[in-house]
Amino acid sequence: MDVATDAFVSHRNLLFTIAYEMLGSAADAEDVLQETWLRWSGVEHADVENHRAYLVRIVTRQALGRLRTLGRRKESYVGSWLPEPLLTTPDVAEDVELADSVSMAMMLVLETLTPTERAVFVLREVFGLEYDEIASAVDKNAAAVRQIAHRARSHVAARRPREVVTQQQSREAMAAFQRATETGDLQALLDLLAPDVVLLGDGGGVKQAVPRPIVGASKVARLLVGGLLKFSGWTMEPAQVNGYPALVVRFGGELDTVVAMRMEDGLISGLYAVRNPAKLTHMAEETALRRGV
């Protein structure tokens, strides 16, 4: 069991990252890790040649099963469903590919893939696994996995932001957005937003949020300024969420909303406001994510 424990602990952050990128839910990713440990602890470890590959196979299969269950839950979800935000460690931002892969914008693109496409894309494009290793994890042959990977890449390429935004660009845009919102400067907000910007709010039926996407710079800016200025006792502070700068909104000192964004051509093209309290539990402390050991 010492061998089993050491192997699991050494790969835990990698396994969590795979599960989270497949599910978009940190709570479900933690459950998948528990299931992975239970299965791993029952294996004859002396017969396992590559512990990492074996663990990746277990976590992928468990995440695929959970992903299908999660899909059914989303069908009855109240309002827009957004990924669960993570307060991430500084090294996540330093790994450009990892930060891009767990950004809110990319996590929403991954939501448009089928479960198997999502698993194949994550394992191949983010973690660089070989086709044979992926085939074993998703119960397909290598030729089928290649086709799935090609289809998933094309699908993602058509929907992901056209350019990777630097941390500096994100910080500057988020700081300007914070100033404009705090001061109620409507014109400053309009100058930051893309004409077809989309605002999504996730309250999960527990907290009030926009029931459907709000589209257009004027509508989004007026909603933000008019909505926040009606209340007192709220504050905004910067945070590193899913590898990129974001804002944490508190009312009366209590965590209320996490706001992330998508940028294209120097303007904010997407705003994602997560208010569902069940999705904010991983904002209390930093989460370590890994692409490697």
C-alpha positions as CSV (number, residue, x, y, z in Angstrom):
1,M,0.0,0.0,0.0
2,D,3.0,2.3,0.5
3,V,3.8,1.9,-3.2
4,A,0.1,2.6,-4.1
5,T,-0.1,5.6,-1.9
6,D,3.2,7.1,-3.1
7,A,2.2,6.7,-6.7
8,F,-1.3,8.2,-6.2
9,V,0.0,11.1,-4.2
10,S,2.8,11.9,-6.7
11,H,0.3,12.0,-9.6
12,R,-2.7,13.5,-7.7
13,N,-2.5,17.0,-9.1
14,L,-2.2,15.6,-12.7
15,L,-5.2,13.3,-12.1
16,F,-7.3,16.1,-10.6
17,T,-6.5,18.4,-13.6
18,I,-7.5,15.7,-16.1
19,A,-10.8,15.1,-14.2
20,Y,-11.5,18.8,-13.9
21,E,-10.8,19.6,-17.6
22,M,-13.1,16.7,-18.5
23,L,-15.9,17.7,-16.1
24,G,-15.7,21.4,-15.5
25,S,-16.6,20.7,-11.9
26,A,-14.1,20.6,-9.1
27,A,-16.5,18.8,-6.8
28,D,-17.1,16.1,-9.3
29,A,-13.4,15.9,-10.1
30,E,-12.7,15.3,-6.3
31,D,-15.3,12.5,-6.4
32,V,-13.6,11.0,-9.4
33,L,-10.3,11.0,-7.6
34,Q,-11.9,9.2,-4.6
35,E,-13.2,6.5,-7.0
36,T,-9.9,6.3,-8.7
37,W,-8.1,5.7,-5.4
38,L,-10.5,2.9,-4.5
39,R,-9.9,1.1,-7.7
40,W,-6.2,1.8,-7.6
41,S,-5.8,0.5,-4.1
42,G,-7.3,-2.8,-5.2
43,V,-4.8,-3.4,-8.0
44,E,-1.8,-5.8,-7.8
45,H,0.7,-3.0,-8.2
46,A,3.7,-5.3,-8.8
47,D,2.0,-6.2,-12.1
48,V,1.7,-2.6,-13.2
49,E,4.6,-1.5,-15.4
50,N,3.6,2.2,-15.7
51,H,1.8,3.6,-12.7
52,R,1.1,7.0,-14.3
53,A,-0.5,5.5,-17.4
54,Y,-2.6,3.1,-15.3
55,L,-3.9,5.9,-13.1
56,V,-4.6,8.1,-16.0
57,R,-6.6,5.3,-17.5
58,I,-8.6,4.8,-14.3
59,V,-9.4,8.5,-13.9
60,T,-10.4,9.0,-17.5
61,R,-12.8,6.1,-17.4
62,Q,-14.3,7.3,-14.1
63,A,-14.6,10.9,-15.5
64,L,-16.3,9.6,-18.6
65,G,-18.9,7.9,-16.6
66,R,-19.4,11.0,-14.4
67,L,-19.5,13.2,-17.5
68,R,-22.5,11.4,-18.8
69,T,-24.3,11.8,-15.4
70,L,-23.3,15.4,-15.3
71,G,-24.8,15.9,-18.7
72,R,-28.2,14.7,-17.4
73,R,-27.9,17.1,-14.4
74,K,-27.2,20.0,-16.7
75,E,-30.4,19.4,-18.7
76,S,-32.4,20.3,-15.6
77,Y,-30.1,23.0,-14.3
78,V,-31.8,26.4,-13.7
79,G,-30.4,29.1,-16.0
80,S,-26.9,29.0,-17.7
81,W,-24.4,26.4,-16.5
82,L,-20.8,27.7,-16.1
83,P,-17.7,25.7,-15.1
84,E,-16.8,25.8,-11.4
85,P,-14.1,28.5,-10.9
86,L,-10.8,27.6,-9.2
87,L,-8.5,29.9,-7.3
88,T,-5.3,28.7,-9.0
89,T,-1.7,28.8,-7.9
90,P,0.7,31.3,-9.6
91,D,2.6,28.6,-11.5
92,V,-0.6,27.8,-13.5
93,A,-0.4,31.3,-15.1
94,E,3.2,30.7,-15.9
95,D,2.4,27.6,-17.9
96,V,0.7,29.3,-20.9
97,E,-0.7,26.1,-22.4
98,L,-2.1,24.9,-19.1
99,A,-3.7,28.3,-18.3
100,D,-5.3,28.4,-21.7
101,S,-6.7,24.9,-21.4
102,V,-8.4,25.6,-18.0
103,S,-9.5,29.2,-18.8
104,M,-13.2,29.8,-18.5
105,A,-13.4,30.5,-22.2
106,M,-11.8,27.1,-23.1
107,M,-13.8,25.2,-20.5
108,L,-17.0,26.4,-22.2
109,V,-15.7,25.4,-25.6
110,L,-15.0,21.9,-24.2
111,E,-18.6,21.8,-23.1
112,T,-19.6,21.6,-26.8
113,L,-17.8,18.3,-27.3
114,T,-19.2,14.8,-26.8
115,P,-17.8,13.0,-23.7
116,T,-15.4,10.9,-25.7
117,E,-14.3,13.8,-27.9
118,R,-13.6,15.8,-24.7
119,A,-11.6,13.0,-23.2
120,V,-9.5,12.5,-26.3
121,F,-8.9,16.2,-26.8
122,V,-7.9,16.8,-23.2
123,L,-5.5,13.8,-23.1
124,R,-4.0,14.5,-26.5
125,E,-3.8,18.3,-26.8
126,V,-3.3,19.3,-23.2
127,F,-1.4,16.3,-21.7
128,G,0.3,15.1,-24.9
129,L,-0.6,11.4,-24.4
130,E,0.2,9.0,-27.3
131,Y,-2.8,7.7,-29.3
132,D,-2.2,4.1,-28.0
133,E,-2.4,5.3,-24.4
134,I,-5.5,7.3,-25.0
135,A,-7.1,4.3,-26.9
136,S,-6.7,2.2,-23.7
137,A,-8.2,4.9,-21.6
138,V,-11.4,5.4,-23.7
139,D,-11.8,1.8,-24.9
140,K,-11.2,2.6,-28.6
141,N,-8.5,1.5,-31.0
142,A,-5.8,3.9,-32.0
143,A,-7.2,4.6,-35.5
144,A,-10.5,5.6,-34.1
145,V,-8.8,7.8,-31.5
146,R,-6.9,9.6,-34.3
147,Q,-10.2,10.4,-36.1
148,I,-11.9,11.5,-32.9
149,A,-8.9,13.8,-32.1
150,H,-9.0,15.3,-35.6
151,R,-12.7,16.0,-35.3
152,A,-12.4,17.5,-31.8
153,R,-9.5,19.7,-32.8
154,S,-11.5,21.1,-35.7
155,H,-14.5,21.7,-33.5
156,V,-12.4,23.5,-30.8
157,A,-10.4,25.5,-33.3
158,A,-13.7,26.9,-34.8
159,R,-14.9,28.0,-31.3
160,R,-11.9,28.9,-29.2
161,P,-10.5,32.5,-29.0
162,R,-8.3,33.2,-32.1
163,E,-5.3,34.2,-30.0
164,V,-3.9,33.5,-26.6
165,V,-4.2,36.5,-24.5
166,T,-1.2,37.4,-22.3
167,Q,-1.5,37.7,-18.5
168,Q,-0.6,41.4,-18.8
169,Q,-3.3,42.0,-21.3
170,S,-5.8,40.2,-19.1
171,R,-4.7,42.1,-16.0
172,E,-5.0,45.5,-17.8
173,A,-8.4,44.7,-19.2
174,M,-9.8,43.4,-15.9
175,A,-8.4,46.4,-14.0
176,A,-10.0,48.8,-16.5
177,F,-13.3,46.8,-16.2
178,Q,-13.1,47.0,-12.4
179,R,-12.6,50.8,-12.5
180,A,-15.4,51.4,-14.9
181,T,-17.8,49.2,-13.0
182,E,-17.0,50.6,-9.6
183,T,-17.4,54.2,-10.8
184,G,-20.4,53.5,-12.9
185,D,-18.6,54.9,-16.0
186,L,-20.9,53.6,-18.8
187,Q,-18.8,54.9,-21.6
188,A,-15.6,53.4,-20.2
189,L,-17.4,50.1,-20.1
190,L,-18.6,50.4,-23.6
191,D,-15.0,51.1,-24.8
192,L,-13.9,47.8,-23.2
193,L,-16.6,45.6,-24.5
194,A,-16.8,44.0,-28.0
195,P,-20.0,44.9,-29.9
196,D,-21.3,41.3,-29.6
197,V,-20.1,40.7,-26.1
198,V,-22.0,37.9,-24.2
199,L,-22.7,38.0,-20.5
200,L,-23.5,34.6,-18.8
201,G,-24.7,34.3,-15.2
202,D,-24.8,31.1,-13.2
203,G,-26.9,31.3,-10.0
204,G,-28.1,27.7,-10.2
205,G,-31.6,28.7,-9.0
206,V,-30.1,29.6,-5.6
207,K,-28.8,33.1,-6.3
208,Q,-30.4,35.6,-8.7
209,A,-28.6,35.7,-12.1
210,V,-29.5,36.6,-15.6
211,P,-31.7,33.8,-16.7
212,R,-30.4,33.7,-20.3
213,P,-27.3,35.2,-22.1
214,I,-27.3,38.9,-22.5
215,V,-25.8,39.9,-25.9
216,G,-24.5,43.3,-27.0
217,A,-22.2,45.9,-25.5
218,S,-25.0,48.4,-24.6
219,K,-27.2,45.9,-22.9
220,V,-24.3,44.4,-20.9
221,A,-22.9,47.7,-19.9
222,R,-26.2,49.1,-18.7
223,L,-27.1,45.9,-16.8
224,L,-23.7,46.0,-15.0
225,V,-23.9,49.7,-14.1
226,G,-27.6,49.8,-13.3
227,G,-27.5,46.5,-11.4
228,L,-24.5,47.1,-9.1
229,L,-25.3,50.8,-8.4
230,K,-28.6,49.8,-6.9
231,F,-26.8,48.1,-4.0
232,S,-24.3,49.2,-1.4
233,G,-21.8,47.2,0.6
234,W,-20.2,45.4,-2.4
235,T,-16.5,45.3,-3.2
236,M,-14.4,44.0,-6.0
237,E,-10.9,42.5,-5.8
238,P,-8.6,40.9,-8.3
239,A,-7.8,37.2,-8.1
240,Q,-6.2,34.5,-10.2
241,V,-9.0,32.2,-11.4
242,N,-8.5,29.3,-13.8
243,G,-5.0,30.6,-14.7
244,Y,-6.1,34.1,-15.6
245,P,-6.9,37.4,-13.9
246,A,-10.5,37.6,-12.7
247,L,-12.6,39.5,-10.1
248,V,-14.1,38.4,-6.9
249,V,-17.2,40.3,-5.8
250,R,-18.1,40.4,-2.1
251,F,-21.3,41.7,-0.5
252,G,-21.0,42.6,3.2
253,G,-17.6,41.0,3.1
254,E,-18.9,37.6,2.0
255,L,-17.9,36.0,-1.3
256,D,-20.8,36.5,-3.7
257,T,-19.6,36.3,-7.3
258,V,-16.6,35.3,-9.4
259,V,-16.3,37.2,-12.7
260,A,-14.1,35.8,-15.5
261,M,-13.8,37.0,-19.0
262,R,-12.9,36.1,-22.6
263,M,-10.9,38.5,-24.8
264,E,-10.6,38.8,-28.5
265,D,-9.0,41.5,-30.6
266,G,-8.2,43.5,-27.5
267,L,-11.8,43.7,-26.3
268,I,-13.9,41.7,-23.8
269,S,-16.1,39.4,-25.8
270,G,-17.4,37.2,-22.9
271,L,-18.2,37.8,-19.3
272,Y,-18.9,34.8,-17.0
273,A,-20.4,35.5,-13.6
274,V,-20.6,32.5,-11.2
275,R,-22.9,33.1,-8.2
276,N,-24.1,29.6,-7.3
277,P,-22.6,29.1,-3.8
278,A,-22.1,25.3,-4.5
279,K,-19.6,26.3,-7.2
280,L,-17.6,28.7,-5.1
281,T,-16.2,26.3,-2.6
282,H,-12.8,26.1,-4.3
283,M,-12.3,29.8,-4.0
284,A,-11.3,29.6,-0.4
285,E,-7.8,28.3,-1.1
286,E,-5.5,27.8,-4.1
287,T,-5.8,24.7,-6.2
288,A,-2.6,23.2,-7.8
289,L,-3.0,22.0,-11.4
290,R,-0.4,20.1,-13.3
291,R,0.2,18.9,-16.9
292,G,3.0,16.6,-15.8
293,V,4.1,14.9,-12.6
